[in-house]
């Protein structure tokens, strides 16, 4: 069973920038599509960015053009660079495989991102 550890969240004003990191101690990491998910209060968890084993990426409409996902297979890391942050981006951010059941890893604790003035 693997382990997922997210970091890099915090409080930022609208228009600000944050970079999240995820250490994925998952066997076969380099073969999986990996993604960043978020869960806002009272809402279901949703995937906002995906990076495939090929390096191709996919983004949700709400973050397209503002967020950028990347991965370092040698270090079992994925990253999410977030620009032009909006209050609607406030959520707990998690990483996992896409779909999440593929990794066989439990969800990590996530990292809180709060965007407010």
N, C-alpha and C positions, 0 to 999 in steps of 0.2 A: 504494500500500500504506500503510495507516494505522499508527498507533503507539498503544500503550496503556501508561500509566505509573501504577502504583499507589503509594500512600503511606499512612502513618498507623498502621502496625502497631507492635507492641512487646510487652513483657511486662506482664502484669497479673495480679493475684490473682483467684481465683474470686469472682464477684459484681461484678467491676469493669466498666469501661466503656471502649470505644474507638470512634473514628470514623475510618473509612477513606475515602480519596478516590481517584478515578481520573480522569486526564485522557485523554480518548479523541480523538485526532487522526484522526478517521474521517470521510470524506465521507459525507453523508447521515445523520449521527449522530441527528438529531432524528426520523428515520423508523424507527429500529430499536428493537426491544425490547432492552434492555441488562440485564446481570445480573452478580451477584457469584458467583464460583465459589470453591471451596476444595479443597485437596488435603492430606490428612493423611498422615503417613508410612505407607507400605505400602498405601495406599488409592487408589482412582481419584478423579479430579477430579469434583466434583459441583457443580451449581448450587444455591445456597441462597436466592437472592432475585432476582426479576425485576421490572423496571419497563418497562411498555409505552409506546409513543409517546403514548398517551392519558393516561398518568399512573397507570393502574391497576397494582396490584402483586400479586405472588404470592410465597409463601414456602414453603420446605421445612418439613416437620413439626418438624424438630429445632430450628428457630430461630423458629418462629411465636410471636409475642407478645414476643420479646426483641430481634429485629433489625428495622431500618427502612431501606428503600432509598429514595433520592430522586435526582432529576436536575435539572441546570441546563442546558437546551439552548443557551442563549446562550453559555455558557462551555464547552460540550462536556465537562461533568463529571458523574460520578455519585458517590454517597456511600453508605456503609453505616454506620449507627449501631448499635452493638452494646452491649446492656445485659445485666446478669445473666450475665456470661460464665462458662462452665464449662470444665473441663479438656478435654472432648471437642471444644471449639471450636478447640483448637490445630491450626493448619494454615497453609499458605501460601494467601493470598487473592488471587484474580485477578479482573479485570473483562474482559468481552467482550460481544459481541452474543449474543442467544439466538435460535437456535442460533449457536455461535461462527463457523461458516463464512460466515455472512452478511456479517460486517464485512470479510472478506478480510484482516484484520490478524493478524499473528503474536501469540502470547501474550506479554505483558510478563513482567517478572521477578517480579512478584507482591510481596506484602508479608507478612512473617512475623508471625503472631499466636501468642503463647504465653501460655497461662493455667495458672498453677501457683502453689502457695503456697511 
